[in-house]
Amino acid sequence: MIRDKRLYRDTKGKTFEDFCQERFGITRVHADRRISFAGLIENLKPMGPKNLPARERQARPLTALPTPELQAEAWSNAQSAAGKDQPSAKDLRPRGLKNLPATERQARHADRRISFVSLIENLKPLGFKNLPATERQARHADRRISFAGLIENLKPMGPKNLPATERQARHADRRISFAGLIENLKPMGPKNLPARERQARPLTALPTPELQAEAWSNAQSAAGKDQPSAKEFGANWHQKSTSN
């Protein structure tokens, strides 16, 4: 597995992107797609050779599904709905796809709106005059409440040691989370530890050291370097691809 084991480094320490370009004349994105497609074919083999997708582009929507079982089910359903062995990528799209968020940012916005609706429902007994008017206003109020709770918890440290602002407290909280993350990733060796808190922020949301280590290792492999950016974590932290 050239990409996952970073064997391309044997060629003068190049990145995976350089390796793909020089060895095969393709981009890293195209290589990643081919690797995902190879893994998908492996997962669908029990369905028999007649039922396997013929082209990578055609089966691309399947590679986003997290388990072989879901991939096989989606492919089988698309075959039945299209009435043919080789349905197109369009046939694979669920009917409700139009209603799904197209980007991660859009999904976050939708999540905030849902939380806001739920908050308003909970605060209704206070009366309409006391309800936040906007989702942003509600978020600000939520932060202020969290800050007040934090100050209450830190009071034994003395007034001199308390954070002066809510923003300062958030920064301190992130630094503490980052320190804990570094402690969790220490077994990977000093070369493999994230260098900056912002870069590794997505990892701190993961619940266990094992998941954090796995996600960081996957991001390193996919980016082809020891220090991937937060952006390079992408949407598929936990997906493992196989390469020939």
SEPA-220500 format. One line per field, with one value per residue: residue number from 1; residue in one letter; x, y negated, z negated of N, C-alpha, C in turn. Coordinates in Angstrom, 2 decimals. Atoms other than C-alpha are relative to their C-alpha. Layout:
nr <- (NUM	...)
rest <- (A	...)
nX <- (X	...)
nY <- (Y	...)
nZ <- (Z	...)
caX <- (X	...)
caY <- (Y	...)
caZ <- (Z	...)
cX <- (X	...)
cY <- (Y	...)
cZ <- (Z	...)
END
This chain:
nr <- (1	2	3	4	5	6	7	8	9	10	11	12	13	14	15	16	17	18	19	20	21	22	23	24	25	26	27	28	29	30	31	32	33	34	35	36	37	38	39	40	41	42	43	44	45	46	47	48	49	50	51	52	53	54	55	56	57	58	59	60	61	62	63	64	65	66	67	68	69	70	71	72	73	74	75	76	77	78	79	80	81	82	83	84	85	86	87	88	89	90	91	92	93	94	95	96	97	98	99	100	101	102	103	104	105	106	107	108	109	110	111	112	113	114	115	116	117	118	119	120	121	122	123	124	125	126	127	128	129	130	131	132	133	134	135	136	137	138	139	140	141	142	143	144	145	146	147	148	149	150	151	152	153	154	155	156	157	158	159	160	161	162	163	164	165	166	167	168	169	170	171	172	173	174	175	176	177	178	179	180	181	182	183	184	185	186	187	188	189	190	191	192	193	194	195	196	197	198	199	200	201	202	203	204	205	206	207	208	209	210	211	212	213	214	215	216	217	218	219	220	221	222	223	224	225	226	227	228	229	230	231	232	233	234	235	236	237	238	239	240	241	242	243	244)
rest <- (M	I	R	D	K	R	L	Y	R	D	T	K	G	K	T	F	E	D	F	C	Q	E	R	F	G	I	T	R	V	H	A	D	R	R	I	S	F	A	G	L	I	E	N	L	K	P	M	G	P	K	N	L	P	A	R	E	R	Q	A	R	P	L	T	A	L	P	T	P	E	L	Q	A	E	A	W	S	N	A	Q	S	A	A	G	K	D	Q	P	S	A	K	D	L	R	P	R	G	L	K	N	L	P	A	T	E	R	Q	A	R	H	A	D	R	R	I	S	F	V	S	L	I	E	N	L	K	P	L	G	F	K	N	L	P	A	T	E	R	Q	A	R	H	A	D	R	R	I	S	F	A	G	L	I	E	N	L	K	P	M	G	P	K	N	L	P	A	T	E	R	Q	A	R	H	A	D	R	R	I	S	F	A	G	L	I	E	N	L	K	P	M	G	P	K	N	L	P	A	R	E	R	Q	A	R	P	L	T	A	L	P	T	P	E	L	Q	A	E	A	W	S	N	A	Q	S	A	A	G	K	D	Q	P	S	A	K	E	F	G	A	N	W	H	Q	K	S	T	S	N)
nX <- (0.85	-0.99	0.40	0.24	-1.25	-0.92	-1.17	-0.49	-1.10	-1.28	-0.45	-0.57	0.84	1.02	1.37	0.80	0.43	-1.14	-0.17	1.06	-0.24	-1.22	0.05	1.17	0.52	1.35	0.03	0.27	1.46	0.37	-0.56	0.84	1.26	-0.28	-0.23	1.32	0.73	-0.57	0.55	1.42	0.10	-0.32	1.17	1.17	-0.32	0.96	1.20	-0.26	-0.64	0.99	0.65	-0.95	-0.03	-1.02	-0.83	-0.17	0.90	1.35	0.23	-0.58	0.84	-0.06	-1.22	0.26	0.71	-1.03	-0.21	0.25	1.41	0.77	-0.39	0.65	1.44	0.27	-0.25	1.08	1.23	-0.11	0.19	1.43	0.77	-0.33	0.33	-1.18	-1.15	-0.95	0.65	-0.91	-0.17	1.26	0.93	-0.40	0.36	1.30	1.03	0.02	-1.30	0.20	0.24	-1.18	-0.98	-1.01	-1.34	-0.12	0.40	1.46	0.49	-0.19	1.02	1.27	-0.06	0.21	1.40	0.77	-0.26	0.69	1.44	0.15	-0.20	1.20	1.05	-0.28	0.09	1.34	0.64	-0.50	0.76	-0.60	-0.88	-1.32	-0.63	-0.98	0.64	-0.72	-0.83	-1.30	0.22	0.14	-1.34	-0.74	0.53	-0.46	-1.43	-0.07	0.43	-1.12	-1.08	0.38	-0.19	-1.44	-0.50	0.47	-0.84	-1.39	-0.09	-1.00	-1.35	-0.20	0.41	-1.13	-0.24	1.18	-0.02	0.69	1.05	0.50	-0.90	-1.22	0.32	0.09	-1.38	-0.62	0.63	-0.59	-1.39	0.06	0.40	-1.15	-0.99	0.51	-0.15	-1.43	-0.26	0.60	-0.70	-1.43	-0.53	-0.29	-1.34	-0.03	0.08	1.38	0.94	0.40	-0.85	0.80	1.33	1.03	-0.15	0.51	1.27	1.04	-0.26	0.43	1.43	0.15	0.18	-1.00	-1.37	-0.17	0.59	-0.84	-1.22	0.38	0.36	-1.23	-0.78	0.69	-0.19	-1.39	-0.10	0.74	-0.66	-1.37	-0.99	0.11	0.78	1.16	0.75	1.35	0.80	-0.30	0.69	1.11	1.21	-0.12	-1.08	-0.08	0.03	-1.29	0.01	-1.06	-0.68	-0.81)
nY <- (1.18	1.07	1.24	-0.14	-0.28	1.07	-0.60	0.95	0.78	-0.61	0.66	1.31	0.74	0.78	-0.12	-0.95	0.73	-0.04	-1.39	-0.32	0.77	-0.46	-1.43	-0.40	1.12	0.36	0.82	-0.74	-0.19	-1.13	-1.20	-0.31	-0.57	-1.35	-0.83	-0.23	-0.89	-1.35	-0.49	-0.27	-1.25	-1.07	-0.15	-0.50	-1.29	-1.08	0.11	-0.66	0.89	0.66	1.09	1.03	1.21	-0.09	1.21	0.72	1.17	-0.53	-0.50	0.95	0.26	-1.12	0.05	0.87	-0.77	-0.43	-1.44	-0.86	-0.40	1.11	0.13	-1.09	0.24	1.14	-0.44	-0.93	0.79	0.79	-0.95	-0.33	1.19	0.35	-1.14	-0.43	-0.39	1.10	1.31	1.16	0.73	0.70	-0.99	-0.31	1.10	-0.19	0.95	1.16	0.69	1.44	0.63	-0.14	1.08	-0.30	0.21	-0.15	1.29	0.02	-0.94	0.63	1.04	-0.70	-0.51	1.15	0.39	-1.02	0.25	1.25	-0.32	-0.78	0.93	0.86	-0.86	-0.17	1.28	0.58	0.36	1.30	1.06	0.38	1.17	-0.42	-0.95	0.56	0.30	-0.66	-1.16	0.54	0.56	-1.15	-0.58	0.92	-0.19	-1.32	0.16	0.78	-0.91	-0.93	0.78	0.24	-1.28	-0.22	0.92	-0.57	-1.17	0.41	0.97	-0.35	0.38	1.41	0.91	0.35	-1.08	-0.28	0.62	1.28	0.02	-1.31	-0.41	-0.44	-1.29	-0.98	-0.26	-0.84	-1.32	-0.66	-0.36	-1.15	-1.14	-0.33	-0.65	-1.37	-0.72	-0.32	-1.09	-1.22	-0.40	-0.20	-1.30	0.02	0.53	1.47	0.46	-0.12	0.80	1.27	1.10	1.16	-0.29	0.24	-1.09	-1.28	0.25	-1.01	-1.23	0.12	-0.33	-1.47	-0.38	-0.88	0.11	-0.92	0.65	1.16	-0.50	-0.55	1.12	0.74	-0.86	-0.01	1.32	0.03	-0.85	0.61	1.25	-0.31	0.74	-0.20	1.06	0.42	1.13	-0.34	-0.14	-1.27	-1.11	-0.32	-0.59	-1.45	-0.29	-1.39	-0.97	-0.58	-0.47	-0.95	0.26	-1.10)
nZ <- (0.00	-0.18	0.65	1.44	0.71	-0.42	-0.64	-1.00	0.58	-0.39	-1.23	0.34	0.95	-0.67	0.50	-0.76	-1.21	-0.95	-0.42	-0.98	-1.22	-0.70	-0.31	-0.78	-0.78	0.44	1.22	1.23	0.11	-0.87	0.63	1.16	-0.52	-0.49	1.19	0.60	-0.90	0.19	1.27	-0.22	-0.78	0.97	0.89	-0.74	-0.65	0.30	-0.83	-1.28	-0.99	-0.86	0.73	0.42	-0.84	-1.05	-0.05	1.27	0.03	0.14	1.36	0.96	1.19	0.95	0.82	1.15	1.03	0.97	0.19	-1.17	-0.02	-0.56	-1.41	-0.74	0.00	-0.88	-1.38	-0.33	-0.14	-1.23	-1.10	-0.06	-0.40	-1.39	-0.84	-0.77	0.83	0.12	0.15	-0.05	1.26	0.22	0.55	1.38	0.90	0.64	-0.44	0.89	-0.03	-0.20	1.30	0.86	-0.15	-1.02	0.56	1.46	0.57	-0.10	1.01	1.31	0.10	0.24	1.37	0.88	-0.08	0.73	1.43	0.35	0.10	1.23	1.12	0.09	0.55	1.43	0.70	-0.15	1.29	0.47	-0.66	-1.28	0.13	0.49	-0.91	-0.93	-1.29	-1.09	0.36	0.43	1.33	0.90	0.16	0.87	1.36	0.45	0.36	1.24	1.09	0.20	0.60	1.41	0.69	0.11	1.03	1.27	0.29	0.20	1.10	1.03	-0.44	0.34	-1.08	-0.89	-0.95	-0.82	-1.33	0.02	-1.02	-0.46	-1.08	0.67	0.62	-1.08	-0.44	1.04	-0.09	-1.18	0.32	0.91	-0.84	-0.86	0.86	0.23	-1.27	-0.16	0.96	-0.58	-1.24	0.28	-0.46	-1.44	-0.18	-0.11	-1.39	-0.48	0.78	-0.62	0.44	0.42	0.54	-1.02	-1.00	0.53	0.70	-0.25	0.75	1.40	0.07	0.01	1.41	0.62	-0.53	-1.13	-1.17	-0.31	-0.65	-1.31	-0.89	-0.31	-0.90	-1.30	-0.61	-0.46	-1.19	-1.11	-0.41	-0.43	0.78	1.45	0.63	-0.79	0.55	0.45	-1.22	-0.65	0.66	-0.91	0.57	0.18	0.94	0.46	-1.11	-0.37	-1.38	-0.31	-1.26	-0.49)
caX <- (0.00	2.16	0.10	-0.98	2.49	4.14	6.46	6.75	9.19	11.86	12.01	14.08	11.51	8.89	5.26	2.57	1.42	4.90	5.12	1.77	2.72	6.20	5.44	1.97	1.33	-1.81	-2.84	-3.13	-6.92	-7.19	-4.92	-7.03	-10.15	-8.54	-7.47	-11.00	-12.42	-10.04	-11.22	-14.84	-14.37	-12.80	-15.84	-18.33	-16.57	-19.00	-21.75	-20.05	-18.06	-21.21	-22.43	-19.26	-19.13	-17.18	-15.89	-14.59	-16.64	-19.83	-19.37	-17.92	-20.98	-20.53	-17.02	-18.51	-20.46	-18.69	-19.16	-19.01	-22.56	-23.96	-21.99	-23.35	-26.90	-26.76	-25.32	-27.94	-30.77	-29.48	-29.33	-32.92	-34.21	-32.39	-33.24	-29.67	-26.38	-24.46	-26.41	-24.89	-23.65	-26.94	-28.89	-26.95	-28.02	-30.79	-34.09	-33.72	-30.28	-31.70	-32.57	-29.11	-26.47	-23.95	-21.01	-19.73	-20.30	-23.91	-24.40	-23.00	-25.38	-28.32	-27.19	-27.10	-30.59	-31.93	-30.26	-31.76	-35.29	-34.83	-33.54	-36.51	-38.84	-37.13	-37.22	-40.88	-42.01	-39.90	-42.24	-41.65	-40.03	-37.14	-36.37	-33.23	-34.21	-31.53	-29.50	-26.29	-27.68	-28.55	-25.02	-23.57	-25.86	-24.85	-21.15	-21.76	-23.56	-20.68	-18.18	-20.09	-20.04	-16.29	-15.59	-17.63	-15.52	-12.22	-13.01	-10.85	-7.80	-8.29	-9.48	-5.98	-5.90	-9.35	-9.71	-10.78	-12.88	-14.96	-12.62	-9.57	-11.28	-12.04	-8.39	-7.25	-9.72	-8.33	-4.75	-5.71	-7.42	-4.33	-2.03	-4.24	-4.16	-0.35	-0.25	-2.53	-0.43	2.99	3.29	3.41	6.82	7.87	8.15	4.48	2.98	0.94	2.97	0.11	-3.15	-5.20	-3.90	-5.02	-8.25	-10.54	-8.83	-9.83	-13.49	-12.83	-13.78	-10.85	-7.02	-7.29	-9.61	-7.40	-4.28	-6.07	-7.47	-4.07	-2.31	-4.95	-4.60	-0.80	-1.13	-3.74	-1.81	1.55	3.31	3.98	2.10	-1.28	-3.42	-6.84	-8.32	-6.63	-8.55	-11.47	-14.71	-13.35	-11.14	-12.01	-12.16	-9.33	-8.51	-6.46	-3.89	-2.17)
caY <- (0.00	-2.78	-5.71	-4.42	-3.14	-6.19	-4.02	-6.86	-8.49	-6.04	-8.07	-11.01	-11.95	-13.18	-13.85	-11.45	-14.13	-14.32	-10.53	-10.23	-12.93	-11.59	-7.88	-7.73	-11.20	-11.74	-14.12	-13.07	-13.57	-11.15	-8.66	-8.88	-8.17	-5.14	-3.82	-4.27	-2.53	0.44	0.73	0.55	3.36	5.48	4.82	5.73	8.92	11.22	9.94	11.67	10.25	9.45	7.10	5.03	1.40	1.05	-2.51	-4.61	-7.71	-5.65	-4.27	-7.39	-8.08	-4.62	-5.39	-8.00	-5.29	-4.14	-0.33	2.47	3.48	0.02	-0.11	3.29	2.35	-1.00	0.63	3.41	0.89	-1.26	1.82	2.73	-0.85	-1.38	2.11	2.82	4.30	1.06	-1.91	-5.38	-7.70	-9.59	-6.39	-6.02	-9.39	-9.09	-10.76	-13.08	-14.36	-17.74	-18.36	-17.50	-20.18	-20.43	-21.57	-21.08	-24.82	-24.53	-21.53	-23.47	-26.34	-23.91	-22.38	-25.84	-26.63	-23.35	-24.08	-27.59	-26.28	-23.80	-26.58	-28.84	-25.93	-25.46	-29.19	-29.80	-29.70	-32.88	-34.82	-36.17	-39.41	-37.45	-35.20	-35.75	-37.35	-35.68	-32.47	-34.53	-36.32	-32.95	-31.64	-34.73	-34.23	-30.57	-31.55	-34.12	-31.49	-29.02	-31.76	-32.58	-28.86	-28.69	-31.75	-30.14	-26.96	-28.88	-31.20	-29.18	-30.21	-33.82	-36.88	-37.58	-34.21	-34.37	-34.96	-38.55	-37.87	-35.04	-34.95	-34.59	-31.70	-29.94	-30.28	-28.80	-25.93	-25.16	-25.18	-22.73	-20.44	-20.60	-19.69	-16.65	-15.68	-15.82	-13.59	-11.09	-11.08	-10.78	-7.03	-7.96	-9.60	-13.31	-13.55	-12.65	-15.11	-18.11	-21.33	-23.80	-23.86	-25.28	-22.61	-19.77	-21.32	-18.81	-15.97	-17.33	-16.68	-12.92	-11.02	-8.59	-8.65	-5.69	-7.60	-10.70	-8.70	-6.92	-10.17	-11.91	-8.97	-8.83	-12.58	-12.25	-9.44	-11.24	-14.55	-12.85	-14.77	-14.71	-17.96	-18.03	-21.15	-21.20	-21.59	-18.39	-16.31	-16.55	-14.75	-11.22	-11.06	-7.45	-5.98	-3.60	-3.04	-0.23	-0.57	1.95)
caZ <- (0.00	1.37	0.09	-3.33	-4.26	-2.64	-0.57	1.95	-0.49	0.63	3.85	2.52	-0.14	2.33	1.46	2.63	5.10	6.69	6.81	8.66	11.15	11.95	11.85	13.40	14.82	12.74	9.94	6.30	6.43	9.35	7.55	4.38	6.45	8.08	4.66	3.28	6.36	5.88	2.26	3.39	5.95	3.19	0.97	3.72	4.93	3.06	5.40	8.35	11.34	13.37	10.66	10.19	11.36	14.62	14.15	11.25	12.17	12.34	8.80	7.16	4.94	3.37	2.06	-0.30	-2.16	-5.37	-5.26	-2.62	-3.61	-2.81	0.46	1.57	0.57	2.41	5.56	5.52	5.01	7.90	10.18	9.32	9.72	13.04	14.32	15.48	14.21	14.73	13.33	13.79	11.04	11.48	10.74	7.48	6.12	3.54	4.38	1.40	2.43	3.45	-0.18	-1.54	-2.30	0.54	-1.62	-5.17	-5.81	-4.66	-6.96	-9.93	-9.19	-9.06	-12.37	-13.98	-12.73	-14.15	-17.53	-17.49	-16.86	-19.72	-22.04	-21.25	-22.05	-25.44	-26.28	-25.36	-29.04	-29.59	-27.30	-23.79	-24.97	-26.51	-23.53	-21.41	-18.07	-15.95	-15.92	-16.27	-19.32	-20.87	-20.25	-21.92	-24.92	-25.12	-25.16	-27.91	-30.03	-29.51	-30.44	-33.63	-34.56	-33.90	-36.08	-38.86	-38.63	-38.60	-41.52	-43.99	-41.89	-42.96	-40.95	-39.53	-37.72	-36.11	-32.34	-31.67	-28.59	-27.13	-24.11	-26.38	-28.18	-24.89	-23.87	-27.19	-26.79	-23.31	-24.62	-27.37	-24.82	-22.58	-25.48	-26.20	-22.52	-22.39	-25.47	-23.70	-20.51	-22.21	-21.44	-17.73	-18.26	-18.31	-14.50	-14.11	-16.61	-15.38	-15.55	-16.09	-18.03	-15.14	-12.76	-15.06	-16.31	-14.50	-16.41	-19.82	-18.94	-18.73	-21.89	-22.36	-21.98	-19.58	-17.21	-17.45	-16.53	-13.68	-12.24	-12.44	-10.78	-8.00	-7.40	-7.16	-4.63	-2.52	-2.52	-1.94	-4.72	-8.48	-9.17	-7.38	-7.82	-9.47	-5.98	-4.81	-7.34	-4.90	-5.47	-5.59	-8.68	-9.49	-6.00	-5.14	-1.50	0.00	2.74	4.97)
cX <- (0.90	-0.39	-0.09	1.26	1.09	1.29	0.60	1.17	1.37	0.57	0.37	-0.93	-1.08	-1.35	-0.73	-0.46	1.10	0.18	-1.02	0.27	1.17	-0.08	-1.12	-0.59	-1.42	0.09	-0.27	-1.49	-0.43	0.50	-0.85	-1.32	0.19	0.19	-1.35	-0.82	0.49	-0.54	-1.47	-0.21	0.26	-1.20	-1.19	0.23	-0.98	-1.26	0.18	0.50	-0.99	-0.57	0.94	-0.08	1.16	0.95	0.02	-1.01	-1.44	-0.31	0.47	-0.89	0.10	1.18	-0.18	-0.70	1.01	0.27	-0.26	-1.47	-0.88	0.30	-0.72	-1.51	-0.37	0.15	-1.13	-1.32	0.00	-0.21	-1.48	-0.82	0.23	-0.35	1.15	1.15	0.94	-0.73	1.04	0.13	-1.30	-1.04	0.28	-0.42	-1.37	-0.99	0.02	1.26	-0.15	-0.14	1.19	0.94	1.10	1.42	-0.05	-0.46	-1.52	-0.63	0.10	-1.07	-1.36	-0.08	-0.26	-1.46	-0.90	0.15	-0.76	-1.49	-0.27	0.13	-1.23	-1.16	0.17	-0.22	-1.39	-0.67	0.46	-0.81	0.74	0.96	1.43	0.73	1.04	-0.65	0.66	0.82	1.36	-0.07	-0.08	1.36	0.83	-0.44	0.51	1.47	0.14	-0.36	1.13	1.16	-0.27	0.21	1.47	0.59	-0.36	0.91	1.44	0.20	1.02	1.43	0.33	-0.29	1.11	0.18	-1.17	0.14	-0.86	-1.17	-0.40	0.92	1.31	-0.20	-0.08	1.39	0.71	-0.54	0.57	1.43	0.04	-0.35	1.17	1.07	-0.40	0.17	1.44	0.38	-0.50	0.79	1.49	0.56	0.34	1.41	-0.02	-0.14	-1.43	-1.01	-0.37	0.82	-0.81	-1.40	-1.08	-0.04	-0.69	-1.36	-1.09	0.18	-0.56	-1.48	-0.24	0.07	1.10	1.38	0.21	-0.54	0.83	1.25	-0.29	-0.29	1.24	0.85	-0.60	0.21	1.43	0.18	-0.65	0.69	1.42	1.05	-0.25	-0.95	-1.15	-0.72	-1.37	-0.90	0.17	-0.58	-1.20	-1.18	0.17	1.15	0.18	0.01	1.40	-0.12	1.13	0.59	0.80	1.43)
cY <- (-1.24	-1.27	0.14	0.26	-1.01	0.54	-0.92	-0.84	0.57	-0.65	-1.45	-0.87	-0.84	0.15	1.00	-0.64	0.03	1.40	0.37	-0.67	0.57	1.46	0.38	-1.12	-0.38	-0.86	0.87	0.28	1.20	1.32	0.44	0.65	1.43	0.97	0.34	0.98	1.44	0.62	0.37	1.33	1.20	0.27	0.65	1.35	1.13	-0.03	0.69	-0.99	-0.76	-1.26	-1.12	-1.23	0.06	-1.21	-0.72	-1.14	0.42	0.35	-0.97	-0.28	1.10	-0.13	-0.90	0.74	0.70	1.50	0.78	0.40	-1.08	-0.19	1.05	-0.23	-1.12	0.39	0.93	-0.74	-0.80	0.90	0.33	-1.18	-0.36	1.12	0.45	0.31	-1.16	-1.35	-1.13	-0.64	-0.72	0.94	0.29	-1.08	0.24	-1.07	-1.27	-0.84	-1.51	-0.72	0.07	-1.20	0.40	-0.12	0.17	-1.29	-0.13	0.90	-0.59	-1.07	0.62	0.49	-1.12	-0.41	0.97	-0.21	-1.23	0.24	0.74	-0.91	-0.87	0.78	0.12	-1.29	-0.64	-0.37	-1.36	-1.16	-0.51	-1.17	0.40	0.99	-0.68	-0.18	0.73	1.17	-0.47	-0.53	1.12	0.64	-0.84	0.19	1.31	-0.07	-0.75	0.87	0.98	-0.70	-0.24	1.27	0.29	-0.86	0.53	1.15	-0.40	-0.96	0.36	-0.39	-1.44	-0.90	-0.35	1.02	0.32	-0.64	-1.26	-0.04	1.42	0.55	0.58	1.39	1.11	0.40	0.93	1.43	0.79	0.47	1.23	1.27	0.47	0.73	1.46	0.86	0.44	1.16	1.33	0.54	0.29	1.34	0.05	-0.52	-1.50	-0.54	-0.06	-0.86	-1.29	-1.15	-1.16	0.41	-0.13	1.13	1.29	-0.14	1.05	1.28	-0.05	0.33	1.51	0.53	0.84	-0.23	0.88	-0.63	-1.21	0.43	0.52	-1.12	-0.78	0.78	0.04	-1.32	-0.15	0.78	-0.66	-1.25	0.24	-0.80	0.18	-0.99	-0.45	-1.17	0.47	0.24	1.37	1.22	0.42	0.60	1.45	0.38	1.49	1.00	0.50	0.50	0.97	-0.31	1.20	-0.46)
cZ <- (0.00	-0.76	-1.50	-0.80	0.35	0.60	1.06	-0.53	0.36	1.25	-0.32	-0.85	0.64	-0.70	0.88	1.32	1.07	0.57	1.09	1.34	0.80	0.42	0.96	0.86	-0.36	-1.26	-1.22	-0.17	0.82	-0.61	-1.19	0.44	0.48	-1.17	-0.66	0.84	-0.14	-1.29	0.13	0.73	-0.91	-0.89	0.69	0.67	-0.33	0.86	1.35	1.05	0.88	-0.64	-0.42	0.90	1.00	-0.02	-1.35	-0.11	-0.29	-1.46	-1.08	-1.22	-1.06	-0.96	-1.23	-1.14	-0.92	-0.12	1.29	0.13	0.63	1.48	0.85	0.10	0.97	1.47	0.48	0.22	1.30	1.23	0.19	0.52	1.47	0.97	0.88	-0.95	-0.28	-0.10	0.03	-1.37	-0.37	-0.64	-1.47	-0.98	-0.61	0.43	-0.83	0.05	0.15	-1.33	-0.94	0.17	0.98	-0.55	-1.51	-0.68	-0.03	-1.07	-1.40	-0.24	-0.32	-1.45	-1.00	-0.02	-0.79	-1.51	-0.48	-0.19	-1.31	-1.23	-0.21	-0.65	-1.52	-0.81	0.05	-1.33	-0.54	0.57	1.23	-0.09	-0.35	0.92	0.88	1.37	1.16	-0.53	-0.52	-1.42	-1.04	-0.27	-0.96	-1.45	-0.59	-0.45	-1.33	-1.20	-0.33	-0.71	-1.47	-0.82	-0.22	-1.12	-1.39	-0.44	-0.35	-1.18	-1.08	0.38	-0.35	1.19	0.99	1.12	0.93	1.39	0.01	0.99	0.38	1.09	-0.57	-0.61	1.05	0.49	-0.98	0.07	1.18	-0.27	-0.90	0.78	0.86	-0.80	-0.27	1.25	0.21	-0.92	0.57	1.19	-0.20	0.45	1.49	0.31	0.27	1.42	0.49	-0.76	0.74	-0.58	-0.58	-0.46	1.07	1.03	-0.46	-0.67	0.29	-0.82	-1.41	-0.17	-0.07	-1.43	-0.64	0.62	1.23	1.29	0.43	0.77	1.40	1.00	0.42	0.99	1.40	0.74	0.54	1.30	1.21	0.52	0.50	-0.72	-1.50	-0.66	0.89	-0.67	-0.46	1.20	0.63	-0.72	0.85	-0.75	-0.38	-0.93	-0.22	1.15	0.28	1.42	0.20	1.35	0.42	0.18)
END
